[in-house]
Each structure stands twice: as C-alpha cells, then as structure tokens.
Amino acid sequence: MKRTTLFIDEQVERELQVVARRERRPVAAVVREAIATYVARAQDATRPTEPGFVAVGRSGHRTTAARHEELLWKDLDPHGRAPNAPVPGSSPQPRRGGRAGGPARPGRF
C-alpha cells in the first residue's frame, strides 16, 4: 500500500469522521473504499456496452428478422391507423335498416 496525502474541505472531513465512527472503521479504510468504488465506476463508464434493448425481445422464432415488415405493419394501414379505425375529421355514417346490432343488408334502406 502507498501513503498519499489528500486535501479536502473541512466540512467533508467532519462528515467523513462521522461516517467512520458510525461504521466503527478507520477513516483511512472509508477513504480507500470510497476511492476504489469511484475508480471502478469510472472504468465501467468508459467501457463500451451494448445498447439496453439488445436481445430484449427474443421470441424464439427464427423468421422474425425476415418477416419484420409483415410483423410491424400487420395491424396498421399505410397511414398508421388500425384497419377499422375511423378516419380523423370524418363523421361515422348513420346506420339504416338491418337488424339491431347486426350488419346492414346491401340495397336495403
């Protein structure tokens, strides 16, 4: 181990002593642990990592990549709406004839 001198604010030193007393450890041990933790985090931050979404959606299907367009657009029309969703700005057509709750029959009013 190598001896090192640090210059720290008086307030930080008082807080460091409180932490060391509460944990019943020497101040030097608390400082060594804090520095080791800081250095480890700094090294982790500089390491390249995979984006967080990689392999999140493993479906187990081997054809997903080849069928991605079909899978992405199967529930949408070219304008991004669900197939039977009303077109914005248009009013629904009033139902005429037919049975209540059932489809209207063509040619009947």
C-alpha positions as CSV (number, residue, x, y, z in Angstrom):
1,M,0.0,0.0,0.0
2,K,1.2,3.5,-0.7
3,R,0.8,6.5,1.5
4,T,-1.0,9.5,0.0
5,T,-1.9,13.0,1.2
6,L,-5.3,14.4,0.3
7,F,-6.6,18.0,0.7
8,I,-10.3,18.0,1.4
9,D,-12.7,20.6,2.7
10,E,-13.1,20.8,6.5
11,Q,-16.9,20.0,6.2
12,V,-16.2,16.9,4.1
13,E,-13.6,15.8,6.7
14,R,-16.1,16.2,9.5
15,E,-18.7,14.1,7.6
16,L,-16.0,11.5,6.8
17,Q,-15.2,11.2,10.5
18,V,-18.9,10.8,11.4
19,V,-19.2,8.0,8.8
20,A,-16.1,6.3,10.1
21,R,-17.3,6.5,13.7
22,R,-20.8,5.2,12.8
23,E,-19.3,2.2,10.9
24,R,-16.6,1.7,13.6
25,R,-13.9,1.8,10.9
26,P,-10.7,3.9,10.5
27,V,-11.1,7.0,8.3
28,A,-8.4,5.6,6.0
29,A,-10.5,2.5,5.4
30,V,-13.5,4.5,4.5
31,V,-11.5,6.7,2.1
32,R,-9.9,3.7,0.4
33,E,-13.3,2.1,-0.1
34,A,-14.8,5.3,-1.5
35,I,-11.8,5.8,-3.9
36,A,-12.0,2.2,-5.1
37,T,-15.7,2.5,-5.7
38,Y,-15.3,5.8,-7.6
39,V,-12.5,4.3,-9.8
40,A,-14.5,1.2,-10.6
41,R,-17.5,3.2,-11.7
42,A,-15.3,5.5,-13.8
43,Q,-13.8,2.5,-15.6
44,D,-17.2,0.9,-16.2
45,A,-18.5,4.2,-17.7
46,T,-15.7,4.2,-20.3
47,R,-16.2,0.6,-21.4
48,P,-18.3,0.1,-24.5
49,T,-21.5,-1.6,-23.8
50,E,-24.4,-3.0,-25.8
51,P,-27.4,-0.8,-26.1
52,G,-30.0,-1.7,-23.4
53,F,-32.5,-3.0,-25.9
54,V,-30.3,-5.7,-27.4
55,A,-31.9,-9.2,-27.1
56,V,-34.8,-7.9,-25.1
57,G,-37.4,-9.4,-27.5
58,R,-36.0,-12.8,-28.1
59,S,-39.1,-14.5,-29.4
60,G,-37.6,-17.9,-30.2
61,H,-38.8,-17.6,-33.8
62,R,-36.1,-17.9,-36.4
63,T,-38.0,-16.0,-39.1
64,T,-38.6,-12.7,-37.2
65,A,-35.8,-10.8,-39.0
66,A,-37.0,-11.9,-42.4
67,R,-40.7,-11.1,-41.6
68,H,-40.1,-7.8,-39.7
69,E,-42.1,-5.7,-42.2
70,E,-45.1,-8.0,-42.1
71,L,-44.9,-8.2,-38.3
72,L,-44.6,-4.4,-37.8
73,W,-47.4,-3.4,-40.2
74,K,-49.9,-6.2,-39.8
75,D,-52.2,-4.2,-37.6
76,L,-51.8,-0.8,-39.4
77,D,-52.9,0.6,-42.7
78,P,-50.4,2.7,-44.7
79,H,-51.5,5.8,-42.7
80,G,-50.7,4.3,-39.3
81,R,-54.3,3.7,-38.2
82,A,-55.8,0.4,-37.1
83,P,-57.6,-1.2,-40.1
84,N,-61.2,-0.3,-38.9
85,A,-60.4,2.9,-37.1
86,P,-62.4,6.0,-38.1
87,V,-60.6,8.5,-40.3
88,P,-59.9,11.7,-38.4
89,G,-62.2,14.5,-39.4
90,S,-64.9,12.3,-40.8
91,S,-68.2,11.5,-39.1
92,P,-69.5,8.0,-38.9
93,Q,-72.2,7.0,-41.4
94,P,-75.6,6.6,-39.9
95,R,-76.9,3.0,-40.0
96,R,-80.0,2.4,-41.9
97,G,-82.1,-0.7,-41.9
98,G,-80.8,-4.0,-40.9
99,R,-81.1,-5.7,-37.6
100,A,-80.2,-4.0,-34.4
101,G,-76.5,-4.9,-33.6
102,G,-76.1,-6.7,-37.0
103,P,-74.7,-5.5,-40.3
104,A,-77.0,-3.6,-42.7
105,R,-78.0,-5.6,-45.7
106,P,-76.9,-4.2,-49.0
107,G,-79.5,-2.5,-51.1
108,R,-82.0,-2.0,-48.2
109,F,-82.8,1.4,-46.6
